[in-house]
Amino acid sequence: MSGKVSDSASWGNAPQAAAGSDQPFIPLAIPTITDLEVARVTDAVKSGFVSSVGPFVEEFERTFAELVGAKHAVACASGTAAIHLAFAALDIPRGAEIAVPDFTFVGSSNPIAYVGATPLLVDSERETWCLDQELLVEALEERVRKGEPLPAAIEPVHILGQPARIDRLVEFCVSHGIPVVEDAAESLGATWSDGAFAGRHTGSVGTIGAFSFNGNKLATTGGGGMLVTDDAELAARAKHLSTQAKVPDIGYLHDEVGYNYRLTNIAAALGLAQLERLDEVKARRAHVAQRYDAAFAGTGIVTPPRVPGFDATYWLYSVLVPDAGYRDELWKHLGDHRIGSRPLWRPLHLQPPWQSAARIGGTVAEDIFARGLSLPCSFDLTDAEQDRVVEAVLTFLENR
Ligand SMILES: *Cc1c(COP(=O)(O)O)cnc(C)c1O
C-alpha cells in the first residue's frame, strides 16, 4: 500500500496532458504509506486519544530529539508554527530584523512577519544554493565596525535537504549573542560529516531548529512540525505558547497570549511510523538522486549540490536547466508527457509582501529560481518511471 495519502500540492503542477498521451501520470513527490503507518494511526484512533493529549505525542518528541541529537523537542501543528514559536519563545521584539535567505519557501519568512519583525534577505551561494554566509558575516562585521545594530536573529535554511554552510555564521552569532533559528524543514536526516559540525544533524547546531512534516516532506504526519533545542527554558516556553499559554493545574489561567499549535496524537502516531522508516526513505532518495546525476552528467543540466562533508538528503531532486529561457517550456513538456515537475521558489524579494525588504548580495537566488525545476522523486518511483522522466528531459533538450 502506498501513495494513498497526498495533498494536491505534492503532485506538481500537471498541465493538460497532450492529446493521445495514455502513459500513467508520474507524480512529483508523494508520501509513502505502508501497513506500519496504518497500524500506528489505527492504534492512536482506537486509544481514544485523538487530540493533542496522548502518549504518541511525547514518544514522537523523545524519538525525534534522539534522532537529531537535540535535548528537547516540541511537536507542533506545522513547520511554520515551529518557526513562529521559535521567534516567540526568543521574545524577538516587534520591529526587529531577522536575516533569512532570499531563496527559500515563504514558510521561512511568514513567521518573521507574524512577530512584527522584518527580514534581511541574503543571497545564496552557488555551491550549496543556501544562504551565503560570507556575504552576511561581512555585512554584519561592517555593522559592528560602524556601531550599527545587528539582527535580532539569524534564520539559515537548509535548502532542499542540503546542509547550509554556516560554521562562520554560527561562530559570529555565538560571539555576538545572536540566536540562530535553523529552518530545517526540508533537511530531516541531513548531517555534516566534516568541519565544525561533523557528526551533527542540521537543525541541531543553532539555538533552535525547526522541522516540517507536511505531506510532501521526507517524513510526514499529514501536517505537522517539530521545534528542537538544547535549552530547557526555551523548550518549555515554546511548549507553553503552543498550548494557548495555559498554566497547568490551575483552572483556566493563561499567563500570556498563546497559540493553538500542538500536534495531535493521531498525527504523532503517523510520524513515529515514518521515523522508523526514515533510513529506508533516505536510501531510496539517494538511489534516485544517483541515477539522475549519472543520466544528466555532461548534458549541461546542473544537478543538485554535492559538497564533501555535507551529507544532503534529497528532499526534492531539483536541477537547473542550462537556459532560463525555456524552463517553463520544459515544465510544460513534462506535463504533456504526464510527468509532474515544479519550478523552485521565486525569491522573497520578488514576492509582494517583501518587495521592499533590505537585501544583501547579487542574483544567485534569481538565477536558481529562473532555471530551477524539481523532478519526480517519490519513494515508489520505479527505475522504469525514472527512465521515462530522463528521456523526456533529454529529448526536450536535444530538440531545442
Ligand atoms: C515546508 C517548509 C516550511 C513550512 O513547513 P509547513 O509544515 O508546511 O508549515 C518552512 N520552511 C521551509 C524551507 C519549508 O520547505
The ligand as a MOL file (V3000), in Angstrom:
LIG
                    3D

  0  0  0     0  0            999 V3000
M  V30 BEGIN CTAB
M  V30 COUNTS 15 15 0 0 0
M  V30 BEGIN ATOM
M  V30 1 C 7.8830 23.1950 4.2320 0
M  V30 2 C 8.6620 24.3560 4.6730 0
M  V30 3 C 8.2920 25.1710 5.7640 0
M  V30 4 C 6.9590 25.1160 6.4260 0
M  V30 5 O 6.5450 23.8960 6.8720 0
M  V30 6 P 4.9660 23.5970 6.9760 0
M  V30 7 O 4.9490 22.3510 7.7840 0
M  V30 8 O 4.4660 23.4110 5.5840 0
M  V30 9 O 4.3390 24.7440 7.6740 0
M  V30 10 C 9.1510 26.1590 6.1910 0
M  V30 11 N 10.3130 26.3800 5.5750 0
M  V30 12 C 10.6990 25.6590 4.5190 0
M  V30 13 C 12.0180 25.9670 3.9000 0
M  V30 14 C 9.8870 24.6440 4.0050 0
M  V30 15 O 10.2540 23.9570 2.9290 0
M  V30 END ATOM
M  V30 BEGIN BOND
M  V30 1 1 1 2
M  V30 2 1 2 3
M  V30 3 2 2 14
M  V30 4 1 3 4
M  V30 5 2 3 10
M  V30 6 1 4 5
M  V30 7 1 5 6
M  V30 8 2 6 7
M  V30 9 1 6 8
M  V30 10 1 6 9
M  V30 11 1 10 11
M  V30 12 2 11 12
M  V30 13 1 12 13
M  V30 14 1 12 14
M  V30 15 1 14 15
M  V30 END BOND
M  V30 END CTAB
M  END
